[in-house]
Amino acid sequence: MSENNNKALIEVKNLKKYFDISVGLFRSKPLKAVDDVSFTINKGETLGLVGESGCGKTTVGRTLLNLYKPTSGEIWYDGKLISTPADIREFRKKATMVFQDPYSSLNPRMTVSDIIGEPLDIHKMYENKQEREDRILELMSHVGLNSEHASRYAHEFSGGQRQRIGIARALAVNPDFIVCDEPVSALDVSIQAQVINMFGELQEQLGLTYLFVAHDLLVVRHISNRIAVMYLGRMVELAEAGEIYDHPLHPYSQSLLSAVPVPDPKVARANKRIVLSGDIPSPLNAPSGCPFRTRCPHATEQCAMEMPPFKEVSKGHFVACYKVDEIN
Amino acid sequence: MNKKPLSLHVDVDKFIPATEQDKEYMVQMRPPSTFFKDGVKRLLKNKVATVSFFIIVIIALSSIFIPMFWPYSYETQLGVVPGKPVDSSYNNLKPFEYGETELARIEAGEKVFPHVFGTDSSGRDYFIRVVYGTRISLAVGFFASIIVLIVGMTIGSIAGYCGGKIDLIIMRIVDIIYSLPDTLMVILLSAVLGTVIDKAIQGTILEKIGTNIISLFIVFALLYWVSMSRLIRGQILSLREQEYVLASRAAGAKGKWIITKHLIPNCISVVIISTALQIPSAIFTESYLSFLGLGVNAPMPSLGSLASDALNGLASYPSRLVIPAIVISLIVLSLNLFGDGLRDAFDPKLNG
């Protein structure tokens, strides 16, 4: 992949995650939630991951953290392969997660300080009570919470404050890498901006690396260095953020980006929207070859035969499509 | 800014931006309160539940403390004095009547403690027997519920959390136990266990409690945990899909940590409520088993065995059946009402 001068922190190689879905009484069928996805994330950068609902974005994030056991594929962290349970345990101190729903991701029976301190308790990362408390208060001030909120319960806070608690929890073990699983999609737009900016500030202060999963393309553009587009469990395009917005190459990315609302009505009228026909196929019966061929206006027989390779067409710009040259 | 006295212009001085302190002052948060405190507050507002709770407490305390100072004991036959013929005037006394020797002592100016509920057919003070019976019934109720709670919670949470094959096997066992007729099983088990336990407890303090009560506990532990474990399994099945459980796993937590820190605290209110409602049903079971002659060993009384003994002289001494029956009803009714109050106060689904 893109071997820049930056060092890769996370390397994902041919990651697959199939869920067994039972059909009928005794038979089960694999649901290919993530199918043969490879990418790297460099130290200190943010990789945005976009795609429509059900395309496997969240599964990539969770499988990456070994919350789901990968069906096959390798995950390398800082040059080391994560394989044994001991590796995973060490990895959990380096890689954490911020969740989508700030309401269900905080235990209603725990105080804020217990929620934030839980990862510290699990890894026994303090000598005494005082040290634990100091660390929790430090984390709370990092994310802009008052120290007097520590003894309160999560239900007493607004959505934005709850998400800050979730972020403080993710920061507790002093990680290098955070998977942000749609961390702002449950928030109001005004709060979204605050939280997004906070992610940016924390990245600068603490030198964090993010995998930022989202379906809001403008948010992703704002925060990401590079962006990956997924469709039906496959990665179809990966490029620098500016590059993918200005010159999307894959027909799916083109259609996805044409759907981004533009605030200026004159510009919006001038833009041509590419409307796809049909619905996204069920991942249980994914089409042969390129998963997008059933809705692609440029599909040919070749697309039905085999999955197009994910290849670099210009520097750092990867696309999985046979027809790239013809379309563009 | 100077303002003319009659000017209708708005006074600009009133519109200074608020300082940080002013803003801080405007933010109102109620004092931190725990889930438990809120629940107790709601419970105290419920008059029926509060009254029931006090009735239970009074009954429980009196069953513990009255035997300490009561001058009669539950097993002494007042008419039987060593070296003298049996004085049958003490048998079957009506409330507040006295035996012959006692009457003689009253004549002599001595004070004699009254037999508040009279005596039974063997000349034993009936009041203290009722108190002891209450003690036994309450003890059986509480301990049986605790056994059910521990067994049911352990098995239920394991089944719910592990899922898959373990869940399948445990739930089929639960189904089998459910399909057995309860009463028949209780009678059979207490009969079979009786002989085994008899030998095991000889000479220990447990002997006084009696084989039947211990086998009753075992029967409870073996049979009645199923509904508790089903309840907890159902709760945990829905709770373990919550994102905070995933968050805990992402932080590196193992099964035991997740069950004890996240899952059980979140279903504890349901557990407390169903335990509170389990107690009266245990008391009821103990009573009818004692009534059938499978309860405590004589001379130890229980409310059920007192009622059973009273059947013989029902026409002449109806109070002997009525008193234990009233006590059983009072205990069971107030526990049920209190349990309902607990559910209203603590079940989060009812109060949003």
Interface residues (C-beta under 8 A of the other chain):
Chain A: R62 L65 L67 R89 R92 K93 T96 M97 F99 Q100 D101 S104 S105 L106 N107 P108 R109 M110 E118 P119 I122 H123 S151 R152 Y153 E156 G166 R169 A172 V173
Chain B: M29 R30 P32 T34 F35 Q242 E243 Y244 L246 A247 S248 R249 A250 A251 G252 A253 W257 K261 H262 P265 N266
